[in-house]
């Protein structure tokens, strides 16, 4: 039997990890504002989080 809530849990974990990475990158860029690769990664992850928000759904 498949635990249908597992999909919801994985989605929540994925979002939490992206949020943690965003916070880390924001703090990192406060100390290293000239790091272009970190700034690019921050913008990419912001787009990912926005995509998660647009396509969010729960399996019931």
PDBQT receptor file of N, H, CA, C and O in Angstrom, charges set to zero:
ATOM      1  N   UNK A   1       0.850  -1.179   0.000  1.00  0.00    +0.000 N 
ATOM      2  CA  UNK A   1       0.000   0.000   0.000  1.00  0.00    +0.000 C 
ATOM      3  C   UNK A   1       0.897   1.243   0.000  1.00  0.00    +0.000 C 
ATOM      4  O   UNK A   1       1.927   1.279   0.673  1.00  0.00    +0.000 OA
ATOM      5  N   UNK A   2       0.500   2.230  -0.742  1.00  0.00    +0.000 N 
ATOM      6  H   UNK A   2      -0.337   2.201  -1.289  1.00  0.00    +0.000 HD
ATOM      7  CA  UNK A   2       1.254   3.464  -0.898  1.00  0.00    +0.000 C 
ATOM      8  C   UNK A   2       0.743   4.519   0.084  1.00  0.00    +0.000 C 
ATOM      9  O   UNK A   2      -0.458   4.765   0.192  1.00  0.00    +0.000 OA
ATOM     10  N   UNK A   3       1.674   5.126   0.784  1.00  0.00    +0.000 N 
ATOM     11  H   UNK A   3       2.650   4.927   0.696  1.00  0.00    +0.000 HD
ATOM     12  CA  UNK A   3       1.325   6.199   1.711  1.00  0.00    +0.000 C 
ATOM     13  C   UNK A   3       1.225   7.489   0.906  1.00  0.00    +0.000 C 
ATOM     14  O   UNK A   3       2.247   8.056   0.517  1.00  0.00    +0.000 OA
ATOM     15  N   UNK A   4       0.016   7.955   0.655  1.00  0.00    +0.000 N 
ATOM     16  H   UNK A   4      -0.814   7.495   0.971  1.00  0.00    +0.000 HD
ATOM     17  CA  UNK A   4      -0.221   9.099  -0.227  1.00  0.00    +0.000 C 
ATOM     18  C   UNK A   4       0.300  10.410   0.366  1.00  0.00    +0.000 C 
ATOM     19  O   UNK A   4       0.622  11.335  -0.380  1.00  0.00    +0.000 OA
ATOM     20  N   UNK A   5       0.386  10.504   1.677  1.00  0.00    +0.000 N 
ATOM     21  H   UNK A   5       0.125   9.753   2.283  1.00  0.00    +0.000 HD
ATOM     22  CA  UNK A   5       0.893  11.716   2.310  1.00  0.00    +0.000 C 
ATOM     23  C   UNK A   5       2.386  11.889   2.146  1.00  0.00    +0.000 C 
ATOM     24  O   UNK A   5       2.920  12.968   2.403  1.00  0.00    +0.000 OA
ATOM     25  N   UNK A   6       3.072  10.832   1.717  1.00  0.00    +0.000 N 
ATOM     26  H   UNK A   6       2.639   9.955   1.508  1.00  0.00    +0.000 HD
ATOM     27  CA  UNK A   6       4.520  10.911   1.526  1.00  0.00    +0.000 C 
ATOM     28  C   UNK A   6       4.881  11.962   0.487  1.00  0.00    +0.000 C 
ATOM     29  O   UNK A   6       5.875  12.673   0.638  1.00  0.00    +0.000 OA
ATOM     30  N   UNK A   7       4.084  12.062  -0.557  1.00  0.00    +0.000 N 
ATOM     31  H   UNK A   7       3.277  11.484  -0.680  1.00  0.00    +0.000 HD
ATOM     32  CA  UNK A   7       4.301  13.078  -1.590  1.00  0.00    +0.000 C 
ATOM     33  C   UNK A   7       4.231  14.474  -0.985  1.00  0.00    +0.000 C 
ATOM     34  O   UNK A   7       5.049  15.335  -1.311  1.00  0.00    +0.000 OA
ATOM     35  N   UNK A   8       3.260  14.702  -0.108  1.00  0.00    +0.000 N 
ATOM     36  H   UNK A   8       2.596  14.003   0.157  1.00  0.00    +0.000 HD
ATOM     37  CA  UNK A   8       3.128  16.003   0.554  1.00  0.00    +0.000 C 
ATOM     38  C   UNK A   8       4.351  16.295   1.416  1.00  0.00    +0.000 C 
ATOM     39  O   UNK A   8       4.863  17.414   1.421  1.00  0.00    +0.000 OA
ATOM     40  N   UNK A   9       4.812  15.286   2.142  1.00  0.00    +0.000 N 
ATOM     41  H   UNK A   9       4.396  14.376   2.138  1.00  0.00    +0.000 HD
ATOM     42  CA  UNK A   9       5.970  15.458   3.019  1.00  0.00    +0.000 C 
ATOM     43  C   UNK A   9       7.219  15.793   2.217  1.00  0.00    +0.000 C 
ATOM     44  O   UNK A   9       7.988  16.674   2.601  1.00  0.00    +0.000 OA
ATOM     45  N   UNK A  10       7.422  15.098   1.110  1.00  0.00    +0.000 N 
ATOM     46  H   UNK A  10       6.797  14.383   0.797  1.00  0.00    +0.000 HD
ATOM     47  CA  UNK A  10       8.580  15.393   0.264  1.00  0.00    +0.000 C 
ATOM     48  C   UNK A  10       8.515  16.811  -0.304  1.00  0.00    +0.000 C 
ATOM     49  O   UNK A  10       9.534  17.497  -0.386  1.00  0.00    +0.000 OA
ATOM     50  N   UNK A  11       7.338  17.239  -0.687  1.00  0.00    +0.000 N 
ATOM     51  H   UNK A  11       6.511  16.681  -0.619  1.00  0.00    +0.000 HD
ATOM     52  CA  UNK A  11       7.179  18.600  -1.192  1.00  0.00    +0.000 C 
ATOM     53  C   UNK A  11       7.500  19.643  -0.138  1.00  0.00    +0.000 C 
ATOM     54  O   UNK A  11       8.156  20.645  -0.423  1.00  0.00    +0.000 OA
ATOM     55  N   UNK A  12       7.034  19.402   1.082  1.00  0.00    +0.000 N 
ATOM     56  H   UNK A  12       6.501  18.588   1.314  1.00  0.00    +0.000 HD
ATOM     57  CA  UNK A  12       7.319  20.335   2.181  1.00  0.00    +0.000 C 
ATOM     58  C   UNK A  12       8.810  20.386   2.479  1.00  0.00    +0.000 C 
ATOM     59  O   UNK A  12       9.365  21.459   2.716  1.00  0.00    +0.000 OA
ATOM     60  N   UNK A  13       9.462  19.217   2.467  1.00  0.00    +0.000 N 
ATOM     61  H   UNK A  13       9.011  18.346   2.275  1.00  0.00    +0.000 HD
ATOM     62  CA  UNK A  13      10.907  19.178   2.711  1.00  0.00    +0.000 C 
ATOM     63  C   UNK A  13      11.669  19.915   1.615  1.00  0.00    +0.000 C 
ATOM     64  O   UNK A  13      12.625  20.637   1.899  1.00  0.00    +0.000 OA
ATOM     65  N   UNK A  14      11.257  19.738   0.384  1.00  0.00    +0.000 N 
ATOM     66  H   UNK A  14      10.481  19.151   0.153  1.00  0.00    +0.000 HD
ATOM     67  CA  UNK A  14      11.909  20.413  -0.728  1.00  0.00    +0.000 C 
ATOM     68  C   UNK A  14      11.795  21.930  -0.585  1.00  0.00    +0.000 C 
ATOM     69  O   UNK A  14      12.774  22.649  -0.782  1.00  0.00    +0.000 OA
ATOM     70  N   UNK A  15      10.618  22.406  -0.249  1.00  0.00    +0.000 N 
ATOM     71  H   UNK A  15       9.822  21.821  -0.089  1.00  0.00    +0.000 HD
ATOM     72  CA  UNK A  15      10.410  23.845  -0.061  1.00  0.00    +0.000 C 
ATOM     73  C   UNK A  15      11.237  24.367   1.107  1.00  0.00    +0.000 C 
ATOM     74  O   UNK A  15      11.826  25.445   1.018  1.00  0.00    +0.000 OA
ATOM     75  N   UNK A  16      11.285  23.609   2.205  1.00  0.00    +0.000 N 
ATOM     76  H   UNK A  16      10.807  22.734   2.277  1.00  0.00    +0.000 HD
ATOM     77  CA  UNK A  16      12.075  24.026   3.371  1.00  0.00    +0.000 C 
ATOM     78  C   UNK A  16      13.556  24.117   3.024  1.00  0.00    +0.000 C 
ATOM     79  O   UNK A  16      14.239  25.041   3.464  1.00  0.00    +0.000 OA
ATOM     80  N   UNK A  17      14.056  23.170   2.242  1.00  0.00    +0.000 N 
ATOM     81  H   UNK A  17      13.502  22.419   1.884  1.00  0.00    +0.000 HD
ATOM     82  CA  UNK A  17      15.466  23.207   1.845  1.00  0.00    +0.000 C 
ATOM     83  C   UNK A  17      15.768  24.414   0.961  1.00  0.00    +0.000 C 
ATOM     84  O   UNK A  17      16.812  25.048   1.115  1.00  0.00    +0.000 OA
ATOM     85  N   UNK A  18      14.875  24.731   0.048  1.00  0.00    +0.000 N 
ATOM     86  H   UNK A  18      14.027  24.216  -0.077  1.00  0.00    +0.000 HD
ATOM     87  CA  UNK A  18      15.076  25.900  -0.809  1.00  0.00    +0.000 C 
ATOM     88  C   UNK A  18      15.045  27.179   0.033  1.00  0.00    +0.000 C 
ATOM     89  O   UNK A  18      15.849  28.085  -0.188  1.00  0.00    +0.000 OA
ATOM     90  N   UNK A  19      14.124  27.256   0.993  1.00  0.00    +0.000 N 
ATOM     91  H   UNK A  19      13.471  26.521   1.172  1.00  0.00    +0.000 HD
ATOM     92  CA  UNK A  19      14.051  28.430   1.855  1.00  0.00    +0.000 C 
ATOM     93  C   UNK A  19      15.332  28.584   2.669  1.00  0.00    +0.000 C 
ATOM     94  O   UNK A  19      15.827  29.698   2.842  1.00  0.00    +0.000 OA
ATOM     95  N   UNK A  20      15.869  27.471   3.170  1.00  0.00    +0.000 N 
ATOM     96  H   UNK A  20      15.466  26.567   3.029  1.00  0.00    +0.000 HD
ATOM     97  CA  UNK A  20      17.116  27.539   3.940  1.00  0.00    +0.000 C 
ATOM     98  C   UNK A  20      18.278  27.992   3.053  1.00  0.00    +0.000 C 
ATOM     99  O   UNK A  20      19.113  28.792   3.473  1.00  0.00    +0.000 OA
ATOM    100  N   UNK A  21      18.323  27.472   1.824  1.00  0.00    +0.000 N 
ATOM    101  H   UNK A  21      17.644  26.822   1.483  1.00  0.00    +0.000 HD
ATOM    102  CA  UNK A  21      19.378  27.890   0.916  1.00  0.00    +0.000 C 
ATOM    103  C   UNK A  21      19.263  29.370   0.572  1.00  0.00    +0.000 C 
ATOM    104  O   UNK A  21      20.274  30.067   0.490  1.00  0.00    +0.000 OA
ATOM    105  N   UNK A  22      18.040  29.856   0.371  1.00  0.00    +0.000 N 
ATOM    106  H   UNK A  22      17.219  29.290   0.438  1.00  0.00    +0.000 HD
ATOM    107  CA  UNK A  22      17.841  31.279   0.095  1.00  0.00    +0.000 C 
ATOM    108  C   UNK A  22      18.346  32.141   1.246  1.00  0.00    +0.000 C 
ATOM    109  O   UNK A  22      19.033  33.139   1.027  1.00  0.00    +0.000 OA
ATOM    110  N   UNK A  23      18.009  31.757   2.462  1.00  0.00    +0.000 N 
ATOM    111  H   UNK A  23      17.451  30.947   2.641  1.00  0.00    +0.000 HD
ATOM    112  CA  UNK A  23      18.442  32.527   3.637  1.00  0.00    +0.000 C 
ATOM    113  C   UNK A  23      19.963  32.515   3.746  1.00  0.00    +0.000 C 
ATOM    114  O   UNK A  23      20.583  33.541   4.026  1.00  0.00    +0.000 OA
ATOM    115  N   UNK A  24      20.560  31.342   3.521  1.00  0.00    +0.000 N 
ATOM    116  H   UNK A  24      20.056  30.509   3.293  1.00  0.00    +0.000 HD
ATOM    117  CA  UNK A  24      22.018  31.253   3.561  1.00  0.00    +0.000 C 
ATOM    118  C   UNK A  24      22.641  32.176   2.523  1.00  0.00    +0.000 C 
ATOM    119  O   UNK A  24      23.565  32.928   2.833  1.00  0.00    +0.000 OA
ATOM    120  N   UNK A  25      22.138  32.121   1.290  1.00  0.00    +0.000 N 
ATOM    121  H   UNK A  25      21.387  31.510   1.038  1.00  0.00    +0.000 HD
ATOM    122  CA  UNK A  25      22.701  32.948   0.224  1.00  0.00    +0.000 C 
ATOM    123  C   UNK A  25      22.528  34.433   0.513  1.00  0.00    +0.000 C 
ATOM    124  O   UNK A  25      23.422  35.227   0.217  1.00  0.00    +0.000 OA
ATOM    125  N   UNK A  26      21.393  34.820   1.084  1.00  0.00    +0.000 N 
ATOM    126  H   UNK A  26      20.667  34.175   1.324  1.00  0.00    +0.000 HD
ATOM    127  CA  UNK A  26      21.186  36.225   1.442  1.00  0.00    +0.000 C 
ATOM    128  C   UNK A  26      22.217  36.679   2.466  1.00  0.00    +0.000 C 
ATOM    129  O   UNK A  26      22.800  37.754   2.329  1.00  0.00    +0.000 OA
ATOM    130  N   UNK A  27      22.442  35.862   3.490  1.00  0.00    +0.000 N 
ATOM    131  H   UNK A  27      21.968  34.988   3.601  1.00  0.00    +0.000 HD
ATOM    132  CA  UNK A  27      23.421  36.216   4.521  1.00  0.00    +0.000 C 
ATOM    133  C   UNK A  27      24.845  36.195   3.962  1.00  0.00    +0.000 C 
ATOM    134  O   UNK A  27      25.668  37.045   4.302  1.00  0.00    +0.000 OA
ATOM    135  N   UNK A  28      25.121  35.217   3.105  1.00  0.00    +0.000 N 
ATOM    136  H   UNK A  28      24.453  34.526   2.830  1.00  0.00    +0.000 HD
ATOM    137  CA  UNK A  28      26.445  35.115   2.483  1.00  0.00    +0.000 C 
ATOM    138  C   UNK A  28      26.738  36.356   1.646  1.00  0.00    +0.000 C 
ATOM    139  O   UNK A  28      27.847  36.889   1.676  1.00  0.00    +0.000 OA
ATOM    140  N   UNK A  29      25.726  36.812   0.894  1.00  0.00    +0.000 N 
ATOM    141  H   UNK A  29      24.825  36.379   0.870  1.00  0.00    +0.000 HD
ATOM    142  CA  UNK A  29      25.931  37.976   0.033  1.00  0.00    +0.000 C 
ATOM    143  C   UNK A  29      26.075  39.275   0.824  1.00  0.00    +0.000 C 
ATOM    144  O   UNK A  29      26.624  40.250   0.312  1.00  0.00    +0.000 OA
ATOM    145  N   UNK A  30      25.593  39.297   2.052  1.00  0.00    +0.000 N 
ATOM    146  H   UNK A  30      25.147  38.504   2.468  1.00  0.00    +0.000 HD
ATOM    147  CA  UNK A  30      25.834  40.474   2.897  1.00  0.00    +0.000 C 
ATOM    148  C   UNK A  30      27.323  40.601   3.203  1.00  0.00    +0.000 C 
ATOM    149  O   UNK A  30      27.854  41.707   3.302  1.00  0.00    +0.000 OA
ATOM    150  N   UNK A  31      27.993  39.450   3.352  1.00  0.00    +0.000 N 
ATOM    151  H   UNK A  31      27.562  38.552   3.272  1.00  0.00    +0.000 HD
ATOM    152  CA  UNK A  31      29.420  39.455   3.660  1.00  0.00    +0.000 C 
ATOM    153  C   UNK A  31      30.288  39.494   2.407  1.00  0.00    +0.000 C 
ATOM    154  O   UNK A  31      31.415  39.988   2.445  1.00  0.00    +0.000 OA
ATOM    155  N   UNK A  32      29.769  38.976   1.301  1.00  0.00    +0.000 N 
ATOM    156  H   UNK A  32      28.854  38.574   1.270  1.00  0.00    +0.000 HD
ATOM    157  CA  UNK A  32      30.521  38.892   0.048  1.00  0.00    +0.000 C 
ATOM    158  C   UNK A  32      29.678  39.433  -1.105  1.00  0.00    +0.000 C 
ATOM    159  O   UNK A  32      29.240  38.665  -1.962  1.00  0.00    +0.000 OA
ATOM    160  N   UNK A  33      29.449  40.739  -1.137  1.00  0.00    +0.000 N 
ATOM    161  H   UNK A  33      29.805  41.363  -0.441  1.00  0.00    +0.000 HD
ATOM    162  CA  UNK A  33      28.542  41.297  -2.144  1.00  0.00    +0.000 C 
ATOM    163  C   UNK A  33      29.057  41.204  -3.581  1.00  0.00    +0.000 C 
ATOM    164  O   UNK A  33      28.276  41.375  -4.517  1.00  0.00    +0.000 OA
ATOM    165  N   UNK A  34      30.339  40.941  -3.778  1.00  0.00    +0.000 N 
ATOM    166  H   UNK A  34      30.974  40.802  -3.018  1.00  0.00    +0.000 HD
ATOM    167  CA  UNK A  34      30.886  40.893  -5.129  1.00  0.00    +0.000 C 
ATOM    168  C   UNK A  34      30.830  39.495  -5.749  1.00  0.00    +0.000 C 
ATOM    169  O   UNK A  34      31.262  39.312  -6.887  1.00  0.00    +0.000 OA
ATOM    170  N   UNK A  35      30.313  38.525  -5.030  1.00  0.00    +0.000 N 
ATOM    171  H   UNK A  35      29.962  38.674  -4.106  1.00  0.00    +0.000 HD
ATOM    172  CA  UNK A  35      30.270  37.141  -5.525  1.00  0.00    +0.000 C 
ATOM    173  C   UNK A  35      29.118  36.979  -6.521  1.00  0.00    +0.000 C 
ATOM    174  O   UNK A  35      27.963  36.809  -6.131  1.00  0.00    +0.000 OA
ATOM    175  N   UNK A  36      29.453  37.035  -7.800  1.00  0.00    +0.000 N 
ATOM    176  H   UNK A  36      30.392  37.173  -8.116  1.00  0.00    +0.000 HD
ATOM    177  CA  UNK A  36      28.444  36.984  -8.860  1.00  0.00    +0.000 C 
ATOM    178  C   UNK A  36      27.784  35.610  -8.951  1.00  0.00    +0.000 C 
ATOM    179  O   UNK A  36      26.589  35.517  -9.232  1.00  0.00    +0.000 OA
ATOM    180  N   UNK A  37      28.546  34.550  -8.717  1.00  0.00    +0.000 N 
ATOM    181  H   UNK A  37      29.517  34.626  -8.489  1.00  0.00    +0.000 HD
ATOM    182  CA  UNK A  37      27.953  33.211  -8.820  1.00  0.00    +0.000 C 
ATOM    183  C   UNK A  37      26.927  32.973  -7.709  1.00  0.00    +0.000 C 
ATOM    184  O   UNK A  37      25.905  32.326  -7.940  1.00  0.00    +0.000 OA
ATOM    185  N   UNK A  38      27.189  33.487  -6.520  1.00  0.00    +0.000 N 
ATOM    186  H   UNK A  38      28.019  34.012  -6.333  1.00  0.00    +0.000 HD
ATOM    187  CA  UNK A  38      26.230  33.353  -5.422  1.00  0.00    +0.000 C 
ATOM    188  C   UNK A  38      24.971  34.170  -5.709  1.00  0.00    +0.000 C 
ATOM    189  O   UNK A  38      23.861  33.726  -5.418  1.00  0.00    +0.000 OA
ATOM    190  N   UNK A  39      25.142  35.344  -6.272  1.00  0.00    +0.000 N 
ATOM    191  H   UNK A  39      26.045  35.705  -6.508  1.00  0.00    +0.000 HD
ATOM    192  CA  UNK A  39      23.986  36.180  -6.623  1.00  0.00    +0.000 C 
ATOM    193  C   UNK A  39      23.144  35.504  -7.705  1.00  0.00    +0.000 C 
ATOM    194  O   UNK A  39      21.915  35.535  -7.654  1.00  0.00    +0.000 OA
ATOM    195  N   UNK A  40      23.814  34.896  -8.680  1.00  0.00    +0.000 N 
ATOM    196  H   UNK A  40      24.813  34.871  -8.721  1.00  0.00    +0.000 HD
ATOM    197  CA  UNK A  40      23.104  34.182  -9.736  1.00  0.00    +0.000 C 
ATOM    198  C   UNK A  40      22.358  32.978  -9.149  1.00  0.00    +0.000 C 
ATOM    199  O   UNK A  40      21.216  32.716  -9.524  1.00  0.00    +0.000 OA
ATOM    200  N   UNK A  41      22.993  32.254  -8.238  1.00  0.00    +0.000 N 
ATOM    201  H   UNK A  41      23.921  32.467  -7.933  1.00  0.00    +0.000 HD
ATOM    202  CA  UNK A  41      22.343  31.106  -7.594  1.00  0.00    +0.000 C 
ATOM    203  C   UNK A  41      21.132  31.567  -6.785  1.00  0.00    +0.000 C 
ATOM    204  O   UNK A  41      20.099  30.897  -6.787  1.00  0.00    +0.000 OA
ATOM    205  N   UNK A  42      21.247  32.705  -6.093  1.00  0.00    +0.000 N 
ATOM    206  H   UNK A  42      22.086  33.249  -6.091  1.00  0.00    +0.000 HD
ATOM    207  CA  UNK A  42      20.134  33.250  -5.318  1.00  0.00    +0.000 C 
ATOM    208  C   UNK A  42      18.946  33.548  -6.229  1.00  0.00    +0.000 C 
ATOM    209  O   UNK A  42      17.813  33.188  -5.908  1.00  0.00    +0.000 OA
ATOM    210  N   UNK A  43      19.192  34.194  -7.345  1.00  0.00    +0.000 N 
ATOM    211  H   UNK A  43      20.112  34.487  -7.606  1.00  0.00    +0.000 HD
ATOM    212  CA  UNK A  43      18.103  34.523  -8.270  1.00  0.00    +0.000 C 
ATOM    213  C   UNK A  43      17.464  33.257  -8.853  1.00  0.00    +0.000 C 
ATOM    214  O   UNK A  43      16.246  33.186  -9.020  1.00  0.00    +0.000 OA
ATOM    215  N   UNK A  44      18.293  32.274  -9.155  1.00  0.00    +0.000 N 
ATOM    216  H   UNK A  44      19.282  32.332  -9.019  1.00  0.00    +0.000 HD
ATOM    217  CA  UNK A  44      17.775  31.011  -9.685  1.00  0.00    +0.000 C 
ATOM    218  C   UNK A  44      16.886  30.308  -8.656  1.00  0.00    +0.000 C 
ATOM    219  O   UNK A  44      15.816  29.807  -9.003  1.00  0.00    +0.000 OA
ATOM    220  N   UNK A  45      17.320  30.269  -7.403  1.00  0.00    +0.000 N 
ATOM    221  H   UNK A  45      18.189  30.677  -7.122  1.00  0.00    +0.000 HD
ATOM    222  CA  UNK A  45      16.538  29.603  -6.357  1.00  0.00    +0.000 C 
ATOM    223  C   UNK A  45      15.261  30.374  -6.037  1.00  0.00    +0.000 C 
ATOM    224  O   UNK A  45      14.252  29.764  -5.682  1.00  0.00    +0.000 OA
ATOM    225  N   UNK A  46      15.284  31.710  -6.157  1.00  0.00    +0.000 N 
ATOM    226  H   UNK A  46      16.103  32.205  -6.446  1.00  0.00    +0.000 HD
ATOM    227  CA  UNK A  46      14.061  32.499  -5.972  1.00  0.00    +0.000 C 
ATOM    228  C   UNK A  46      13.039  32.130  -7.038  1.00  0.00    +0.000 C 
ATOM    229  O   UNK A  46      11.848  32.004  -6.753  1.00  0.00    +0.000 OA
ATOM    230  N   UNK A  47      13.510  31.959  -8.262  1.00  0.00    +0.000 N 
ATOM    231  H   UNK A  47      14.477  32.061  -8.494  1.00  0.00    +0.000 HD
ATOM    232  CA  UNK A  47      12.617  31.540  -9.349  1.00  0.00    +0.000 C 
ATOM    233  C   UNK A  47      12.051  30.146  -9.070  1.00  0.00    +0.000 C 
ATOM    234  O   UNK A  47      10.872  29.889  -9.313  1.00  0.00    +0.000 OA
ATOM    235  N   UNK A  48      12.899  29.249  -8.556  1.00  0.00    +0.000 N 
ATOM    236  H   UNK A  48      13.857  29.458  -8.357  1.00  0.00    +0.000 HD
ATOM    237  CA  UNK A  48      12.432  27.902  -8.212  1.00  0.00    +0.000 C 
ATOM    238  C   UNK A  48      11.338  27.954  -7.153  1.00  0.00    +0.000 C 
ATOM    239  O   UNK A  48      10.326  27.263  -7.268  1.00  0.00    +0.000 OA
ATOM    240  N   UNK A  49      11.536  28.768  -6.127  1.00  0.00    +0.000 N 
ATOM    241  H   UNK A  49      12.358  29.330  -6.034  1.00  0.00    +0.000 HD
ATOM    242  CA  UNK A  49      10.544  28.872  -5.053  1.00  0.00    +0.000 C 
ATOM    243  C   UNK A  49       9.237  29.447  -5.584  1.00  0.00    +0.000 C 
ATOM    244  O   UNK A  49       8.158  29.000  -5.195  1.00  0.00    +0.000 OA
ATOM    245  N   UNK A  50       9.325  30.431  -6.467  1.00  0.00    +0.000 N 
ATOM    246  H   UNK A  50      10.201  30.794  -6.784  1.00  0.00    +0.000 HD
ATOM    247  CA  UNK A  50       8.116  30.997  -7.068  1.00  0.00    +0.000 C 
ATOM    248  C   UNK A  50       7.391  29.939  -7.896  1.00  0.00    +0.000 C 
ATOM    249  O   UNK A  50       6.161  29.894  -7.910  1.00  0.00    +0.000 OA
ATOM    250  N   UNK A  51       8.141  29.103  -8.574  1.00  0.00    +0.000 N 
ATOM    251  H   UNK A  51       9.140  29.140  -8.563  1.00  0.00    +0.000 HD
ATOM    252  CA  UNK A  51       7.543  28.020  -9.359  1.00  0.00    +0.000 C 
ATOM    253  C   UNK A  51       6.839  27.020  -8.446  1.00  0.00    +0.000 C 
ATOM    254  O   UNK A  51       5.747  26.551  -8.767  1.00  0.00    +0.000 OA
ATOM    255  N   UNK A  52       7.455  26.693  -7.312  1.00  0.00    +0.000 N 
ATOM    256  H   UNK A  52       8.342  27.074  -7.051  1.00  0.00    +0.000 HD
ATOM    257  CA  UNK A  52       6.822  25.791  -6.345  1.00  0.00    +0.000 C 
ATOM    258  C   UNK A  52       5.503  26.376  -5.863  1.00  0.00    +0.000 C 
ATOM    259  O   UNK A  52       4.521  25.653  -5.696  1.00  0.00    +0.000 OA
ATOM    260  N   UNK A  53       5.482  27.677  -5.642  1.00  0.00    +0.000 N 
ATOM    261  H   UNK A  53       6.280  28.264  -5.778  1.00  0.00    +0.000 HD
ATOM    262  CA  UNK A  53       4.274  28.330  -5.141  1.00  0.00    +0.000 C 
ATOM    263  C   UNK A  53       3.167  28.297  -6.199  1.00  0.00    +0.000 C 
ATOM    264  O   UNK A  53       1.998  28.101  -5.867  1.00  0.00    +0.000 OA
ATOM    265  N   UNK A  54       3.531  28.486  -7.462  1.00  0.00    +0.000 N 
ATOM    266  H   UNK A  54       4.481  28.645  -7.732  1.00  0.00    +0.000 HD
ATOM    267  CA  UNK A  54       2.536  28.461  -8.536  1.00  0.00    +0.000 C 
ATOM    268  C   UNK A  54       1.950  27.082  -8.751  1.00  0.00    +0.000 C 
ATOM    269  O   UNK A  54       0.778  26.955  -9.107  1.00  0.00    +0.000 OA
ATOM    270  N   UNK A  55       2.742  26.053  -8.542  1.00  0.00    +0.000 N 
ATOM    271  H   UNK A  55       3.694  26.156  -8.253  1.00  0.00    +0.000 HD
ATOM    272  CA  UNK A  55       2.310  24.696  -8.844  1.00  0.00    +0.000 C 
ATOM    273  C   UNK A  55       2.041  23.859  -7.590  1.00  0.00    +0.000 C 
ATOM    274  O   UNK A  55       2.022  22.630  -7.654  1.00  0.00    +0.000 OA
ATOM    275  N   UNK A  56       1.837  24.514  -6.477  1.00  0.00    +0.000 N 
ATOM    276  H   UNK A  56       1.852  25.512  -6.425  1.00  0.00    +0.000 HD
ATOM    277  CA  UNK A  56       1.620  23.791  -5.228  1.00  0.00    +0.000 C 
ATOM    278  C   UNK A  56       0.285  23.063  -5.237  1.00  0.00    +0.000 C 
ATOM    279  O   UNK A  56      -0.720  23.559  -5.747  1.00  0.00    +0.000 OA
ATOM    280  N   UNK A  57       0.311  21.890  -4.665  1.00  0.00    +0.000 N 
ATOM    281  H   UNK A  57       1.127  21.487  -4.251  1.00  0.00    +0.000 HD
ATOM    282  CA  UNK A  57      -0.903  21.096  -4.550  1.00  0.00    +0.000 C 
ATOM    283  C   UNK A  57      -0.659  19.964  -3.575  1.00  0.00    +0.000 C 
ATOM    284  O   UNK A  57       0.483  19.541  -3.394  1.00  0.00    +0.000 OA
ATOM    285  N   UNK A  58      -1.683  19.479  -2.960  1.00  0.00    +0.000 N 
ATOM    286  H   UNK A  58      -2.610  19.824  -3.107  1.00  0.00    +0.000 HD
ATOM    287  CA  UNK A  58      -1.568  18.386  -1.998  1.00  0.00    +0.000 C 
ATOM    288  C   UNK A  58      -2.300  17.174  -2.502  1.00  0.00    +0.000 C 
ATOM    289  O   UNK A  58      -3.370  17.277  -3.101  1.00  0.00    +0.000 OA
ATOM    290  N   UNK A  59      -1.709  16.018  -2.253  1.00  0.00    +0.000 N 
ATOM    291  H   UNK A  59      -0.840  15.934  -1.766  1.00  0.00    +0.000 HD
ATOM    292  CA  UNK A  59      -2.382  14.756  -2.572  1.00  0.00    +0.000 C 
ATOM    293  C   UNK A  59      -3.227  14.363  -1.368  1.00  0.00    +0.000 C 
ATOM    294  O   UNK A  59      -2.720  14.257  -0.251  1.00  0.00    +0.000 OA
ATOM    295  N   UNK A  60      -4.468  14.155  -1.594  1.00  0.00    +0.000 N 
ATOM    296  H   UNK A  60      -4.880  14.241  -2.501  1.00  0.00    +0.000 HD
ATOM    297  CA  UNK A  60      -5.354  13.769  -0.493  1.00  0.00    +0.000 C 
ATOM    298  C   UNK A  60      -5.683  12.303  -0.518  1.00  0.00    +0.000 C 
ATOM    299  O   UNK A  60      -6.419  11.821   0.344  1.00  0.00    +0.000 OA
TER     300      UNK A  60
